[in-house]
Amino acid sequence: MSAPDTLTLADLRTRSFPHPSLGVLGDPIAHSLSPAMHNAALAALRPTHPTLATLHYLRLHITAAELPAALLRLRELGFAGLNLTVPHKIQALTLVTELSDEAQRAESVNTLVPTPQGWAGHTTDGQGFLEALRERSGHGISGRPVRLLGAGGAARAVAAACLAAGCSELHIVNRDTTKGTALAAALADPRARAGDSASLPTDAVIVNCTMLGLKPGDTSPLPAELLRPGQFVFDTTYGTHQSQLLQDANARGIAGCDGRSMLRWQGALAFRLWTGIIPPAAPMRAALGEPPVTP
């Protein structure tokens, strides 16, 4: 069941949208803070950017089976841009008319831009992760080992970005070892390989791109005893609760962050693709309830 402020494919088929709109598609989608974040940015920009006066960002509950029909209908309705979240980032590769270089390398799409031919597919996840990591940890990824938990659409984008930014090694840990191995092969880089979490370097950047942590009762995707000071834990999930992975890290004095900063950065980069404008960070931070950055 969808939340009251969430549109479905049935709504798209029966409603009209007199003004251009933006939106995020996913399943689940009720947890998404993207509408609050983008609408806060739009509100801040309207006084100086009249062209944004009628633009709003909507939440759309669209299943994987509904995605092709939904994208066609949203194109007919004149939507000005879209974000994609779980489970659509890989499926969308076959539904767009063109792909950015970043999306091709990552084999993942999280942002759609309308063109005369259809939807152009982009990914801002990888660059958004790198910007957020620098902001929250005080360092980049160059020369550091990465342990990537997960092999879905966001993991693909993060993996490609880490390799491009010069990580020393990238080990992919995924419950389905076949998917982890396939992602490592697709990356075609000797630094990338699939494996287990039996050994974590003391300077590792640990990135959770699984869905474990999205719900309050979720277990951690990583045994707590593997966490040691010197590591940095980046959990791309977020919610009103702190994930078990971050609780374990905090208990051991290990720095880390949840996915809100990455959400803000990838959202800002997507916003620029749609409008040509980088939105102000302050209203987006406030909408997300982001904690301050520790010096």
N, C-alpha and C positions, 0 to 999 in steps of 0.2 A: 504494500500500500504506500502511496506517495504522500508526502507532507502537504498541508493545505496550500503552501506557496510554491508548489512544484507542478510543472506542466508535464503532461504525458503525450504520447503520439496521438491519442484520441483527441486531446485538446488542440494539437497543432492542425488536425484535420478539420476542425469545426470553428476555430477562432481566426479572426483577422488581426493583423498587426499594422496599424496605420503608420507607425514610425519605425525606422530601423532599430533592430535590437541585437544584443549580444547574448550568449548563453553558454552554459556548461552542460555536457551530456555525460551521464554515468549511471551505473547500477552496481552498488548503491550510490545515492547522491544526496540524501537528506543531511549528511554530516558536512557537506562542502561549505567552506567559508568563502568561496570565490565570489558569489553574488554580493555579500556584504563588503568585501574588499574592493571589488570593481565599482560598485555603486558609490562607495565612499570617495573613491578617486574621481569619478564622474562629477559628483556634487562639488568637490573642491575645484574642478577645472571649469565648470560651466560659466562662472562670472567672466572669465577671460577667453573662453572658447565657445562662442555661441553655436557653432556647428554641432556641439555635443549636447545641446539643450534637451533634445528629445530622446537621447540614447539611454537605454536601460539594459541591465544585465540580468538574465533570467536563469532559473534552475530547471533542468529538464531530466526527468527520469525515463531513460531510454535503455531497453535491454539490448543485448548483442544481436538478437534476431531482428529487432526493430531498427537497427542503425541504418541500413541502406535506405529504407523508406523515409526515415526521419531526416536524413541529410538531403534527400531530394525535396522533401516538403519544406525544409528550412531555406533551401535555395529559392524555391518558388515564393516564399514569404518575404524574401529580401533581407534576411538576417545579415548583419554587417560583419560578423565574425563569430567563431565558436571555439571553445575549449573542449577537449576530450579527456576523460579520466577513466579509471577502471570500469569495464574491461575493453575499452574501445581503441586503445592506442596502436595496437598491432593490426587489428581488423581494418582500420581506416586506411592502411597502406594501399589496399586494393580498391578503395572507393574515391580516391582523389584523382584529379586530372594532371597534377604535377606535384613534385616533391622538392623541397629545399635540399641543399647539400647536406645540412646537418641531419635532416630527417632520413635521408638515404643512408648516411653512415650509421645512424642509430637504429635504423629499421623500426622507427617508432614515430607516431604523430600525436601531438597534444594541442595543436593550434591549427585552425582552418581559416583561410582567408578567401572570400569570394572573388572569382575572376569571371570573365565572359564565358569561359568554357566549363566552369564548375567550381570545385573547391581546390585550392592549393594547400598542400599539407606541409606543416612546419613542426619543429620541436624546439621548445624553449626550456625543457626540463634540465638538460645537461648544463647549459650555461647558467641557468637559475641555481642549480646545485653549487656550481663553482663559486658564484658570487656570494651565495649564502654561507658557504664554508669559510671563505675568507673573512666575512663579516663576523661570524659567530665564534670562530676558532682563532682568528688572528694570523692564520697562515694559509697558503694555497696547498695544492696537491702535488706539486712538482717534487720528485725525489722521495715520495712517501709511498709505502705499501698500502693497498686498498683491499679490504675484505667486503665484498658486495653480497648482501643477503637478498636473494631473489633473482628472477630472470624474466620478468614481465616487461611491459612497455617502458615504465619509468627506469627500471634497472638497465635496459638497453641504452637509453639516452645518457644516463649517468656513467655507464661503463665507457661509452665512446668518448665522452667529455674528459674523463679521467685520463684515458690513454693519450688523447690529444694534448692535454695539459702537462704531460710528463710524469705521471706516477711511475714508481719504480717497478711495481708488479700489481696485477689485478687478479685476485682469486675470487671466483664466483661460487657461492655456496647456495644451493637450491635443494629443496626437499625432493623435487623430481630431478634426479641427476641427469637424465637425458636432456632436459631443457637447459640445464646449466652447461653441459658439454656442447650442445648445439650453439648456445650464445657465444661461448669461448671460441668455437670454430669460426663463427660468422664474423667475429671481431678481427680475425686474421692478424693477430699481433702476438709475438712470442712472449710478451709480458702477461698475456691473458690465458688463464686456464681454469678449469672447473676443479673443485676439490671439496674437502670438508673443513670444518672449523676447529680441527684438533689443535692447530697451532696458530697463535696470533702474535705478530711482532709487537714489541712494546711501543712502537711509534705508529702503529696501524691506524688508518682512518676506517672505521667500521660504519658501513652505510646500510641501513635496513630499508629495502625496497619491497618487502613483503607486505601483506595486509595485517600481519600480526602486530597489534598495537592500536589498530583502528577502534576496537571495542574495549571497554573497561576491563572485561574479564580475560582478555587475551594473554596467553603466556608469552615469554620472550622467545624470539627466534634463535637465541644464542645462549649457551650455558653461562651462567654468571661467573663461574670460576675462571673463565678465559679472559675476563676483563682485568686490565692492569693499568696503573697510572702511566701517563705518557701517551695513551691512546686517545682518540677522539671519537665519540659515538654520535652519528648523525642518523636520527630516526625520521624518515620522510613521512611517517604517519603523524597525525595530530588530532586533538579532540579536547574535551573539557577535562580530561584526566591525563595523568602522566603514564606513558607506556611502561610495562614491566621492564623492558630493556633499559630505559632511561632511569627507572628507579634503581635497578641493579648498578648502573654506572655511578649514580649519585652516591649510593651507599659505599662505594669503593673510592670515592674522591676523584672520579674520572669525568672530565669535561664532556659536555654533549649538548645537543639541542634537538627539538622536534622539527616537524616539517613546515612550520608556519613561515619561516624566513625564505625557504625555497619556494613555497607557494607564492609569496609576495614577489620575489624576483622573477620567477617564470611568468607570473601574471603581468608584471610591468613590461617584460619583453614582448609578450603577446599583445598587450595594449598598444605598444609602439607599432607592431605589424598592422593592426587594424586602423590606427588613427594617425600614425606618424609622430606621436607624442609619448615621451616617457612620463608617466604619472608621478605625482609627488608621493614620497614614501610615507610621510607622517600620517595622513588619513588612512592609508592602507594598514600601517602598523597598528593604529588604534582600533580599526575594525577587526583585526585578527587577534587583538589582545596579546601582542608579542611582548615578551619580557625585554627589558633593556639589555643592551650588549655590555658584558662585563669587560672593563678595560684590561 
